[in-house]
C-alpha cells in the first residue's frame, strides 16, 4: 500500500499551506492511501484547539478540519517546534500525537511519499 506523509510548516492563517496539506491528506485517505500529517515549525499552530477563524477572517477552522483525517490518519506534532513557540500539549486538539526528532526521522523513513507544503 502506498503511504504519504504531508508536512506542514507554515501557520494556518495567512497562508493556504495548512488547508491545502490537510485537504491532500483527506483526498489521499479517500483513495485508500495510508496518509498522515506532520505539523512542525509554525505549522503546529494548526493543531491549536478552539480556533474560530470562520468568524474572524472567513476561513474554515483548520483545527476542525484536522478531525477529518482521524481515525484513518494520524496527526503528528513536532515536540521541539511546539515548545519553541511556548505551547503545551494541552493547547492542542485531542487527536494530536507528539513526536520527537528521532521518531520524526523514523516516520519519514517509513513513508513512500513525502509532501512538504
N, C-alpha and C positions, 0 to 999 in steps of 0.2 A: 504494500500500500504506500502511496506517496505521502510524504509528510511535509508540512510547511510551518515555518516559524516567521511570524510577522513582528519585526522590531520597530517600535515607535519611540522616537527620542525627542519629539517636539511637543510643546504644550498643547493641550486640546483645543484651545480657542486662540484665534489669531492666525492659525494655520489650519489647513484641512487635512493634514497628515494623519492625525489620530482617527478622525472619522473614516478616512479612506482605508487606513490599515485595518480597522475593525470590520468595515464592510468587506474587505478582501478575505479576512478570516471567516466571516459568516458565509460568504459565497463558496469558499473552498469547503467548508463543513457541509454545506448543502449538496456539494458534488461528491461527498463521501471521502474527502481527503482529511487526514489527521492534521488538524490546524490548531496552533496555539499562538498567543500574543505575548510579547515581552515588552514591558514598559521600562525604559531606562532614561537617564538624563531628565529633561523637563517633561518627558512623556509620563512620568509617574503621577503627575497631576491629573491625568485622565482617570485614574482609579480612585480619586478622592470622592468620598460619598457625599450625598446631599447637594449635588450641583444643581443649579437652576438656570442654566444658560438659555433655555427656551424663553423664559420670562424676561431676561435682561438683554440678550443680544440676538434672540431669534434663532439660535442654533439648537439642534436636538441635544439633549443631555448625554454626553459621552458616557458618563458613569451608568446611566440606564441602558444604553445601547450595549455596553460590555456584557450585560447579562445574557445577551443573545448567543454568545459563544459557549455558555455554560449549559449543560454539563459535558458536552462532547469535546469542547476545547478547554484549555487551561489559560488563565490569566496570570502570567508571571510578572513580578515587580522586583527590580534590582534593588537589593537592600542598601548598598552604598549610595545609589542615586537618591533613595528615599531619605536617608539620614542626612545627606549633604544639603537637603532642602528643608531640614528641620521638621520633617513629617514623621509620624509614627504609624505602626501597623493599624492602630485603632482608627486612624483617619481614612482608611481605605474601605472600599466595598468588601463585603464578606467573602467573595469568591477569590480575592487576591491571594496569591501564593508567593511569599518572599523567597528569593534565591540569592545566594552569594556568588562571588566571581568564579569559584571552582564549579559550582553547579551550572552556571551560565555557560562555561566552556564545554561541559559535558552535554548540555542541552543542544548547543549549536553543532556539536559533532554528530548528534543522533538524528538530526533533521536532514532530509534530502534537499529541500529548497529553503532558502532564507531570503526574505524580502525586507529591506530596511527602508522604512517610509520616512 
